[in-house]
Amino acid sequence: MADSSQNVDPVTLEVVRNASRALAEEMNATLVRTSYSPNIKERRDCSCAVFDSNGEMCSQAETMPVHLGAMPFSVRSALERFPPSTLEPGDAILVNDPFHGGAHLPDLTLVTPVFLDADDDEKDRPIGFTANRAHHADVGGARAGSVAADSTEIYQEGLRLPPVKLYEGGTLVEDVMEIILANVRTPDERRGDLRAQQAANETGRNRMQALAKRYGLETFETAVAAIQTYAERRMRHELEALPDGTYEFADRLDDDGQGNENVAIEATVTIDGDTVSVDFSGSAPQTPSAINAVFAVTASATYYAIRCLTDPEIPLNAGAYRPIEISAPAGTVVNAEPPAAVVGGNLEVSQRVTDVILGALAPVVPERAVAAGQGTMNNVTLGGTDPRDGRPYTFYETQAGGFGASASGDGMDGVHVHMSNTLNTPAEVLQTVYPLSVERYEYRPDTGGAGTHRGGLGLRRDIKVRGHEATCSLIGERRRHHPYGIQGGQPGSRGSDHLFRDGAERALEAKSSLTLEPGDVLSIRTPGGGGYGDPAERPRSKIERDIELEKVSLEMAREAYGHELEDSRPQNASNPE
């Protein structure tokens, strides 16, 4: 393998590497600052990346893992439809079709070619591409918010866009924008978010041009190729340090929302020298529901999990992916074919793919292994007519939960885990923008799996519908199967979903669509993370600290850890659940 870094001095190489990453981060900051919807502005459900002249990723902003590993498929699809030689300065290609490089329909990806403003002969081809992906809170479909548990085919899930130019020569293609806005419930918000995506790519375009001009195009392109080769070399070095062998793990989705339970996802991971192959044969056939993933999503989760168990400091670009081979049989839940519904695959299948790969390799790298986190995004979608102004609204949010424990310590409490990595919608924003209110928001004690290191706690978030009737869709997991512990650690607690109406509480199915009445309260209770190591080896001081902070009840501590413990909390302290 030739090492192109020999043609660039080390200082220049490092400057270009860090500048390229900073470029992607600045794109992401622009997208967040200029977007309209709380889902992007507050929750940061978006990602940005930079690609070389061949459409290979060279840097990314560290945001949404499920977006970033899949975005190269969107760029590839865009360039197949619009070859680089046909593109002009100011063009921008939009795509969301899961079967043409997308992930699920709410994720709209915008790809912009970058040309060097210099001599005429340098304008014939792009020097690279900027791209970003943002989750739009509505793209049409049968249900408000376009994340519906009861979808059975892609046509019900919203507007499907193969690669199409949204901007041509710097001018908005009005016909395309009109088609989009005519098919969504919140057109002003969609227009604003698409303009923010364009602004982010323009920020990246300006920075890439400046970087190429600073060093000259030849040096810039050589440096980018060298950075990819460097990432590949480091990934191969990490894999070569692992013991050769074949490792297997199987886990299940609770159900598909259409009556099919225990949907299997199986992985066989083979390490052979400086390469790794992951085979998903044995995974369930695609389902007649929204719980299907396209190959891009499965690949994204695979790349992420392997990076977690090697060296997270390896630059994330196309080079780091080269030693990883993925096999996912077509027509399965991890590589669905049209016209399958796929909105839940990006959200839930991606999490379970991560779990099975981490589970397969846990015995190989126990010092880096992590127990299962909550294993779900706990998707909540609400929509209706805002009684304050009579305008439609759509609200989408994923809910945090427990992170799995590891050899290095306890799992984090109340965070978005693995493929999500978003934030919550702050209660103040939620209550200002939407006719909703947060009635309760707290940790769930006793939900982290016991172990030498405890799993992270899940959350409870209760949302009330104010003064109107709303549609609601839930897609959640780990309601029947616990997140697993490792190295003797105990599993984390399962999640659950509830509805309060007229003083009565009833349990809800984790994948369901329903109508909420004024005053109804939706209660989402998220899973905890699995524990790591023998609970008997947890230091007594840490157990007592958990009791003091009300993360673990006295009864749970006695049962899980076997110590004779006393409650040292003030007498007026109470368990909030």
C-alpha positions as CSV (number, residue, x, y, z in Angstrom):
1,M,0.0,0.0,0.0
2,A,1.6,3.2,-1.1
3,D,1.9,6.0,1.4
4,S,1.1,9.3,-0.2
5,S,2.0,11.2,3.0
6,Q,5.6,10.9,1.9
7,N,4.8,13.6,-0.7
8,V,3.6,16.1,2.0
9,D,5.6,17.4,4.9
10,P,4.2,16.3,8.3
11,V,3.3,19.9,9.4
12,T,1.3,20.6,6.3
13,L,-0.4,17.2,6.7
14,E,-1.4,17.9,10.2
15,V,-2.6,21.4,9.5
16,V,-4.8,20.2,6.6
17,R,-6.2,17.3,8.7
18,N,-7.2,19.6,11.6
19,A,-8.4,22.3,9.2
20,S,-10.6,19.9,7.4
21,R,-12.2,18.7,10.6
22,A,-12.7,22.3,11.8
23,L,-14.3,23.0,8.5
24,A,-16.9,20.3,9.1
25,E,-17.5,21.5,12.7
26,E,-18.1,25.1,11.4
27,M,-20.6,23.8,8.9
28,N,-22.4,22.1,11.7
29,A,-22.4,25.2,13.8
30,T,-23.9,27.2,10.9
31,L,-26.6,24.6,10.4
32,V,-27.6,24.6,14.1
33,R,-27.5,28.4,14.3
34,T,-29.5,29.2,11.2
35,S,-32.1,26.4,11.3
36,Y,-35.8,27.0,12.2
37,S,-36.9,23.8,13.9
38,P,-36.2,22.9,17.5
39,N,-35.3,19.4,16.3
40,I,-32.2,20.8,14.6
41,K,-31.6,24.0,16.5
42,E,-32.0,22.6,20.0
43,R,-31.6,18.9,19.6
44,R,-28.9,19.1,16.9
45,D,-30.4,16.2,15.0
46,C,-28.0,16.9,12.1
47,S,-24.6,16.1,10.8
48,C,-22.0,17.6,8.4
49,A,-19.1,16.1,6.5
50,V,-16.5,16.9,3.8
51,F,-15.7,14.7,0.8
52,D,-12.8,14.7,-1.7
53,S,-13.1,15.1,-5.5
54,N,-13.9,11.4,-5.8
55,G,-16.8,11.6,-3.3
56,E,-14.8,9.8,-0.6
57,M,-15.3,11.2,3.0
58,C,-12.2,13.1,4.3
59,S,-13.6,14.6,7.5
60,Q,-16.8,15.0,9.6
61,A,-18.2,16.8,12.5
62,E,-18.6,14.6,15.6
63,T,-22.3,14.6,15.8
64,M,-24.8,11.8,14.8
65,P,-23.1,8.4,14.2
66,V,-26.2,7.1,12.4
67,H,-25.9,9.9,9.9
68,L,-22.2,10.0,9.4
69,G,-21.6,6.4,8.5
70,A,-24.5,6.5,6.1
71,M,-23.9,9.9,4.5
72,P,-21.2,8.6,2.0
73,F,-24.0,6.4,0.5
74,S,-26.0,9.6,-0.2
75,V,-23.0,11.4,-1.8
76,R,-22.3,8.3,-3.9
77,S,-25.9,8.2,-5.1
78,A,-25.9,11.9,-5.9
79,L,-22.8,11.6,-8.0
80,E,-24.2,8.6,-9.8
81,R,-27.2,10.7,-10.8
82,F,-25.2,13.8,-11.5
83,P,-21.6,12.9,-12.5
84,P,-19.0,15.5,-11.3
85,S,-18.2,16.5,-14.9
86,T,-21.8,17.7,-15.3
87,L,-21.9,19.9,-12.2
88,E,-21.4,23.6,-12.1
89,P,-20.5,26.1,-9.3
90,G,-23.6,26.8,-7.2
91,D,-25.3,23.4,-7.7
92,A,-26.7,21.5,-4.7
93,I,-28.2,18.0,-4.8
94,L,-30.9,17.0,-2.4
95,V,-31.8,13.3,-1.6
96,N,-33.7,11.4,1.0
97,D,-34.7,8.2,-0.8
98,P,-33.6,5.3,1.5
99,F,-33.2,3.1,-1.6
100,H,-30.9,5.6,-3.3
101,G,-28.4,6.4,-0.6
102,G,-30.7,7.8,2.1
103,A,-31.6,6.3,5.5
104,H,-35.2,7.2,6.2
105,L,-37.4,9.9,4.7
106,P,-37.2,12.6,7.4
107,D,-33.4,12.8,6.9
108,L,-32.7,15.1,4.0
109,T,-29.1,15.2,2.7
110,L,-27.8,18.1,0.7
111,V,-24.6,17.7,-1.4
112,T,-22.7,20.7,-2.8
113,P,-19.7,20.5,-5.2
114,V,-16.8,22.8,-4.5
115,F,-14.9,24.4,-7.4
116,L,-11.7,26.3,-7.1
117,D,-12.1,29.9,-8.2
118,A,-8.9,30.1,-10.2
119,D,-7.8,29.4,-13.8
120,D,-10.4,28.2,-16.2
121,D,-8.9,24.8,-16.5
122,E,-9.4,24.3,-12.8
123,K,-13.2,24.9,-13.0
124,D,-13.8,21.8,-15.1
125,R,-14.2,19.5,-12.1
126,P,-15.0,19.9,-8.4
127,I,-12.1,19.8,-5.9
128,G,-14.4,18.2,-3.3
129,F,-17.9,18.2,-1.9
130,T,-19.6,19.5,1.3
131,A,-22.6,17.6,2.6
132,N,-25.0,17.7,5.5
133,R,-27.9,15.6,6.7
134,A,-30.8,17.0,8.8
135,H,-33.8,15.3,10.3
136,H,-36.9,17.4,9.3
137,A,-39.8,17.3,11.8
138,D,-42.2,16.5,8.9
139,V,-41.9,15.3,5.3
140,G,-45.5,14.4,4.8
141,G,-46.9,10.9,4.9
142,A,-49.8,9.4,6.7
143,R,-48.9,10.6,10.2
144,A,-47.8,14.0,11.4
145,G,-44.0,14.0,12.0
146,S,-43.4,11.3,9.4
147,V,-42.3,8.8,12.1
148,A,-45.2,6.4,12.3
149,A,-45.2,3.0,14.0
150,D,-48.0,1.7,11.8
151,S,-46.4,2.3,8.4
152,T,-46.3,-0.9,6.2
153,E,-44.7,0.5,3.1
154,I,-42.4,3.4,2.1
155,Y,-45.3,5.3,0.3
156,Q,-47.0,5.9,3.7
157,E,-43.9,7.5,5.2
158,G,-43.7,10.8,3.3
159,L,-42.2,12.5,0.3
160,R,-39.5,10.4,-1.3
161,L,-36.8,12.3,-3.2
162,P,-34.2,10.6,-5.4
163,P,-31.2,12.8,-6.1
164,V,-32.5,16.1,-7.5
165,K,-31.0,19.5,-7.8
166,L,-32.4,22.0,-5.2
167,Y,-30.0,24.7,-6.4
168,E,-28.6,25.1,-9.9
169,G,-25.9,27.6,-10.7
170,G,-26.6,29.2,-7.3
171,T,-30.3,29.7,-8.0
172,L,-33.0,27.9,-6.1
173,V,-34.9,25.4,-8.3
174,E,-38.4,26.8,-7.4
175,D,-40.3,23.8,-8.8
176,V,-38.5,21.3,-6.5
177,M,-39.0,23.5,-3.5
178,E,-42.7,23.9,-4.3
179,I,-43.1,20.2,-4.6
180,I,-41.5,19.7,-1.1
181,L,-43.5,22.4,0.6
182,A,-46.8,21.2,-1.0
183,N,-46.3,17.8,0.7
184,V,-45.5,18.8,4.2
185,R,-47.5,20.0,7.2
186,T,-45.1,22.7,8.2
187,P,-43.8,24.4,5.0
188,D,-42.3,27.5,6.6
189,E,-40.2,25.4,9.0
190,R,-39.1,23.1,6.1
191,R,-38.1,26.0,3.9
192,G,-36.1,27.5,6.8
193,D,-34.3,24.3,7.5
194,L,-33.5,23.7,3.9
195,R,-32.0,27.2,3.6
196,A,-30.0,26.5,6.8
197,Q,-28.6,23.3,5.1
198,Q,-27.7,25.4,2.1
199,A,-25.9,27.9,4.3
200,A,-24.0,25.2,6.0
201,N,-22.7,23.8,2.8
202,E,-21.8,27.3,1.5
203,T,-19.8,27.8,4.7
204,G,-17.9,24.6,4.0
205,R,-17.4,25.6,0.3
206,N,-15.8,28.9,1.3
207,R,-13.5,27.2,3.8
208,M,-12.4,24.4,1.4
209,Q,-11.6,26.9,-1.3
210,A,-9.5,28.9,1.1
211,L,-7.7,25.9,2.3
212,A,-6.9,24.7,-1.3
213,K,-5.7,28.1,-2.3
214,R,-3.5,28.4,0.7
215,Y,-1.5,25.3,-0.1
216,G,-2.2,24.9,-3.8
217,L,-4.6,22.4,-5.3
218,E,-2.1,19.7,-5.9
219,T,-0.7,19.8,-2.3
220,F,-4.3,20.0,-0.9
221,E,-5.5,16.9,-2.8
222,T,-2.3,15.0,-2.0
223,A,-2.8,15.8,1.7
224,V,-6.4,14.7,1.7
225,A,-5.5,11.4,0.1
226,A,-2.6,11.0,2.6
227,I,-5.0,11.6,5.6
228,Q,-7.3,8.8,4.3
229,T,-4.3,6.5,3.9
230,Y,-3.1,7.3,7.4
231,A,-6.6,6.5,8.9
232,E,-6.6,3.2,7.0
233,R,-3.1,2.3,8.3
234,R,-4.1,3.1,11.9
235,M,-7.3,1.0,11.6
236,R,-5.4,-1.9,10.2
237,H,-2.9,-1.7,13.0
238,E,-5.7,-1.8,15.6
239,L,-7.3,-4.8,14.0
240,E,-4.1,-6.6,13.7
241,A,-3.6,-6.3,17.4
242,L,-6.8,-8.3,18.0
243,P,-6.8,-12.1,18.1
244,D,-7.8,-13.7,14.9
245,G,-11.0,-15.6,15.1
246,T,-14.8,-15.7,14.5
247,Y,-17.1,-14.2,17.2
248,E,-20.9,-14.4,17.2
249,F,-23.7,-12.6,19.0
250,A,-27.5,-12.5,18.6
251,D,-30.0,-10.1,20.0
252,R,-33.6,-9.3,19.3
253,L,-36.0,-6.4,18.7
254,D,-39.0,-6.7,21.0
255,D,-41.4,-6.7,18.0
256,D,-42.2,-5.0,14.8
257,G,-45.5,-3.4,15.9
258,Q,-47.4,-5.7,13.5
259,G,-47.6,-8.7,15.7
260,N,-44.2,-10.3,14.9
261,E,-42.2,-10.7,18.1
262,N,-38.5,-11.3,18.8
263,V,-37.1,-10.0,15.5
264,A,-33.6,-11.5,15.3
265,I,-30.5,-9.6,14.5
266,E,-27.4,-11.7,14.4
267,A,-23.8,-10.9,13.6
268,T,-20.8,-13.0,12.9
269,V,-17.6,-11.0,13.3
270,T,-14.4,-12.4,11.8
271,I,-11.0,-10.9,12.5
272,D,-8.3,-11.9,10.0
273,G,-5.1,-10.1,10.3
274,D,-5.6,-6.4,9.6
275,T,-9.2,-6.8,8.3
276,V,-12.6,-7.5,9.9
277,S,-15.7,-8.8,8.2
278,V,-19.2,-8.7,9.7
279,D,-21.9,-11.0,8.4
280,F,-25.5,-10.5,9.3
281,S,-26.8,-13.8,7.9
282,G,-29.3,-15.2,10.3
283,S,-31.0,-11.9,10.8
284,A,-34.8,-11.9,10.4
285,P,-36.5,-11.3,7.0
286,Q,-37.7,-7.7,6.5
287,T,-41.0,-7.1,8.3
288,P,-44.3,-5.7,7.1
289,S,-43.7,-2.7,9.4
290,A,-41.6,0.3,9.8
291,I,-38.8,-1.7,11.6
292,N,-36.5,-2.3,8.7
293,A,-33.1,-0.8,7.9
294,V,-31.5,-0.2,4.6
295,F,-27.9,-1.3,4.1
296,A,-26.5,2.2,4.6
297,V,-27.9,2.3,8.1
298,T,-26.5,-1.1,9.0
299,A,-23.1,-0.1,7.6
300,S,-23.2,3.1,9.7
301,A,-23.8,1.2,12.9
302,T,-21.1,-1.3,12.0
303,Y,-18.5,1.3,11.4
304,Y,-19.4,3.1,14.6
305,A,-19.2,-0.1,16.8
306,I,-15.8,-1.2,15.4
307,R,-14.4,2.3,15.9
308,C,-15.6,2.2,19.6
309,L,-13.7,-1.0,20.2
310,T,-10.5,0.0,18.4
311,D,-9.2,3.6,18.7
312,P,-11.7,6.4,18.7
313,E,-8.9,8.8,17.9
314,I,-8.5,7.4,14.4
315,P,-9.5,10.1,11.9
316,L,-13.0,9.2,10.7
317,N,-12.8,9.2,6.9
318,A,-13.1,6.8,4.0
319,G,-9.7,5.3,4.8
320,A,-10.8,4.1,8.3
321,Y,-13.7,2.1,6.7
322,R,-11.5,0.3,4.1
323,P,-10.5,-2.7,6.3
324,I,-14.2,-3.3,7.2
325,E,-16.3,-5.7,5.1
326,I,-20.0,-6.0,5.6
327,S,-22.4,-8.7,4.4
328,A,-26.1,-8.2,4.9
329,P,-28.5,-10.4,2.9
330,A,-30.9,-8.5,0.8
331,G,-34.5,-8.7,1.9
332,T,-33.7,-8.9,5.6
333,V,-34.4,-6.5,8.4
334,V,-30.8,-5.2,8.1
335,N,-30.9,-4.7,4.3
336,A,-34.5,-4.1,3.3
337,E,-35.7,-3.8,-0.2
338,P,-38.5,-1.6,-1.6
339,P,-41.3,-1.0,-0.9
340,A,-40.4,-1.7,2.7
341,A,-41.2,0.9,5.3
342,V,-37.9,1.9,6.9
343,V,-38.4,4.9,9.2
344,G,-37.9,2.8,12.3
345,G,-34.8,1.0,11.0
346,N,-32.7,4.1,11.1
347,L,-33.9,4.6,14.7
348,E,-34.1,1.2,16.3
349,V,-32.4,-1.4,14.1
350,S,-29.3,0.7,14.1
351,Q,-29.2,0.5,17.9
352,R,-29.5,-3.2,17.9
353,V,-26.9,-3.7,15.2
354,T,-24.5,-1.7,17.5
355,D,-25.5,-3.9,20.4
356,V,-24.8,-7.2,18.6
357,I,-21.4,-6.1,17.3
358,L,-20.3,-4.8,20.7
359,G,-21.6,-8.0,22.3
360,A,-19.7,-10.2,19.8
361,L,-16.4,-8.4,20.5
362,A,-16.8,-7.9,24.2
363,P,-14.8,-11.0,25.1
364,V,-12.0,-10.0,22.7
365,V,-11.4,-6.5,24.1
366,P,-12.8,-6.6,27.7
367,E,-10.9,-3.5,28.6
368,R,-12.8,-1.5,26.0
369,A,-16.1,-3.5,26.0
370,V,-19.3,-1.8,27.2
371,A,-22.5,-3.3,28.4
372,A,-25.6,-2.7,26.4
373,G,-27.0,0.8,26.7
374,Q,-30.7,1.5,26.6
375,G,-30.7,0.2,23.0
376,T,-33.5,2.5,21.7
377,M,-34.2,6.1,20.8
378,N,-37.6,6.1,22.4
379,N,-39.1,8.1,19.5
380,V,-42.1,10.4,20.3
381,T,-44.0,12.2,17.5
382,L,-46.9,14.6,18.2
383,G,-48.8,16.7,15.8
384,G,-52.0,18.7,15.5
385,T,-53.3,22.3,15.2
386,D,-51.9,24.8,17.7
387,P,-54.9,26.4,19.4
388,R,-52.9,29.5,20.0
389,D,-52.6,30.5,16.3
390,G,-54.6,27.8,14.4
391,R,-51.5,26.6,12.5
392,P,-50.3,23.0,12.2
393,Y,-47.3,21.8,14.2
394,T,-45.2,18.7,14.3
395,F,-43.0,17.7,17.3
396,Y,-40.4,15.0,17.2
397,E,-38.0,14.0,19.9
398,T,-35.9,11.0,21.0
399,Q,-35.5,10.3,24.7
400,A,-32.4,9.7,26.6
401,G,-31.7,6.7,28.8
402,G,-29.0,4.7,30.5
403,F,-25.5,4.1,29.0
404,G,-23.9,0.7,29.6
405,A,-21.2,0.3,32.2
406,S,-17.6,-0.5,31.1
407,A,-14.3,-1.5,32.6
408,S,-13.5,2.2,33.1
409,G,-16.5,3.1,35.2
410,D,-20.3,3.4,35.6
411,G,-22.5,4.1,32.6
412,M,-23.7,7.6,32.2
413,D,-27.2,8.5,33.4
414,G,-29.9,9.9,31.2
415,V,-28.0,10.4,27.9
416,H,-28.7,9.6,24.2
417,V,-26.8,6.4,23.5
418,H,-24.7,5.3,20.6
419,M,-26.3,6.0,17.2
420,S,-28.4,8.9,18.5
421,N,-26.1,11.3,20.3
422,T,-28.6,14.2,20.1
423,L,-29.8,16.4,22.9
424,N,-33.3,16.8,24.5
425,T,-35.7,19.5,23.7
426,P,-35.4,21.9,26.6
427,A,-38.6,22.2,28.6
428,E,-38.7,25.9,28.1
429,V,-38.4,25.6,24.3
430,L,-40.9,22.8,24.1
431,Q,-43.5,24.8,26.1
432,T,-42.9,28.0,24.1
433,V,-42.9,26.6,20.6
434,Y,-45.6,23.8,21.0
435,P,-49.0,23.6,22.8
436,L,-47.4,21.1,25.1
437,S,-45.9,21.1,28.6
438,V,-43.4,19.0,30.5
439,E,-45.1,17.7,33.7
440,R,-42.3,15.5,35.0
441,Y,-38.7,15.0,34.0
442,E,-36.4,12.9,36.2
443,Y,-34.1,9.9,36.6
444,R,-35.6,6.5,37.2
445,P,-33.9,5.0,40.3
446,D,-32.9,1.4,40.2
447,T,-32.9,1.1,36.4
448,G,-29.1,0.8,36.0
449,G,-27.9,-2.8,36.0
450,A,-25.9,-3.8,39.1
451,G,-22.2,-4.6,38.7
452,T,-18.7,-3.7,39.8
453,H,-19.6,-0.7,37.7
454,R,-23.3,0.2,37.6
455,G,-25.3,0.9,34.4
456,G,-26.6,4.3,33.7
457,L,-30.2,5.3,34.8
458,G,-33.1,5.7,32.5
459,L,-35.4,8.8,32.5
460,R,-39.0,9.6,32.9
461,R,-40.5,12.4,30.8
462,D,-44.2,13.2,31.0
463,I,-45.6,15.5,28.3
464,K,-49.1,17.1,28.5
465,V,-51.3,18.1,25.6
466,R,-52.7,21.5,26.1
467,G,-56.0,22.6,24.7
468,H,-56.2,20.5,21.6
469,E,-56.4,17.0,20.1
470,A,-53.1,15.6,18.9
471,T,-52.0,12.6,17.0
472,C,-49.2,10.6,18.6
473,S,-46.8,7.9,17.3
474,L,-44.4,6.0,19.5
475,I,-41.5,3.8,18.3
476,G,-39.5,2.3,21.2
477,E,-37.5,-0.7,22.1
478,R,-36.2,-2.7,25.2
479,R,-39.7,-2.9,26.6
480,R,-39.6,-6.7,26.7
481,H,-35.9,-7.6,26.5
482,H,-33.5,-6.1,29.0
483,P,-30.2,-4.4,27.9
484,Y,-27.6,-7.0,28.6
485,G,-24.8,-6.7,31.2
486,I,-21.3,-8.1,30.6
487,Q,-18.5,-9.7,32.6
488,G,-21.0,-10.7,35.3
489,G,-22.9,-7.4,35.3
490,Q,-26.7,-7.5,35.6
491,P,-29.0,-6.3,32.8
492,G,-30.5,-2.8,32.9
493,S,-34.2,-2.3,33.5
494,R,-36.7,-2.2,30.6
495,G,-38.6,0.9,29.5
496,S,-42.3,1.4,29.4
497,D,-44.9,3.9,28.0
498,H,-48.0,5.1,29.7
499,L,-51.0,7.4,29.2
500,F,-52.8,9.4,31.9
501,R,-56.4,10.4,31.0
502,D,-59.1,11.6,33.4
503,G,-57.1,10.4,36.4
504,A,-56.5,6.9,35.1
505,E,-53.2,5.4,33.9
506,R,-52.9,2.7,31.2
507,A,-49.9,1.1,29.6
508,L,-49.2,1.7,25.9
509,E,-47.5,-0.5,23.3
510,A,-44.0,0.8,22.5
511,K,-44.9,0.9,18.8
512,S,-48.3,2.5,18.5
513,S,-50.2,5.3,17.0
514,L,-53.1,7.0,18.8
515,T,-55.0,10.2,19.3
516,L,-54.5,12.2,22.5
517,E,-57.3,14.3,24.0
518,P,-56.8,17.8,25.6
519,G,-55.3,17.3,29.0
520,D,-53.8,13.8,28.3
521,V,-50.3,13.2,29.6
522,L,-47.9,10.9,27.8
523,S,-45.3,9.3,30.1
524,I,-42.1,7.8,28.5
525,R,-40.0,5.8,30.9
526,T,-36.7,4.8,29.3
527,P,-34.5,1.8,29.9
528,G,-31.3,1.7,32.0
529,G,-27.9,0.5,30.9
530,G,-26.4,-2.9,31.7
531,G,-23.8,-3.4,34.4
532,Y,-20.2,-4.4,34.1
533,G,-18.5,-7.0,36.4
534,D,-19.5,-8.9,39.5
535,P,-21.9,-6.8,41.7
536,A,-20.2,-8.3,44.8
537,E,-17.0,-6.4,43.9
538,R,-18.6,-2.9,43.8
539,P,-17.0,-0.8,46.6
540,R,-19.4,-0.2,49.5
541,S,-18.6,3.5,49.3
542,K,-20.1,3.7,45.8
543,I,-23.2,1.9,46.8
544,E,-23.7,4.2,49.7
545,R,-23.2,7.2,47.4
546,D,-25.8,5.8,45.0
547,I,-28.3,5.5,47.9
548,E,-27.5,9.0,49.1
549,L,-28.1,10.4,45.6
550,E,-31.3,8.4,45.3
551,K,-30.0,6.6,42.2
552,V,-30.4,3.2,43.9
553,S,-33.0,2.4,46.6
554,L,-31.9,0.8,49.8
555,E,-34.0,-2.3,49.0
556,M,-32.4,-2.6,45.5
557,A,-28.9,-2.2,47.0
558,R,-29.4,-4.9,49.5
559,E,-30.8,-7.3,46.9
560,A,-28.2,-6.6,44.2
561,Y,-25.1,-6.2,46.2
562,G,-25.7,-8.3,49.3
563,H,-24.5,-5.7,51.9
564,E,-26.2,-4.9,55.2
565,L,-26.9,-1.2,54.5
566,E,-28.8,1.5,56.3
567,D,-30.5,4.5,54.8
568,S,-28.4,7.6,55.6
569,R,-30.6,10.0,53.7
570,P,-32.6,12.8,55.5
571,Q,-35.9,11.5,56.8
572,N,-38.0,13.6,54.4
573,A,-36.2,12.2,51.3
574,S,-38.4,10.0,49.1
575,N,-38.1,7.9,46.1
576,P,-39.5,10.0,43.1
577,E,-40.9,6.9,41.3
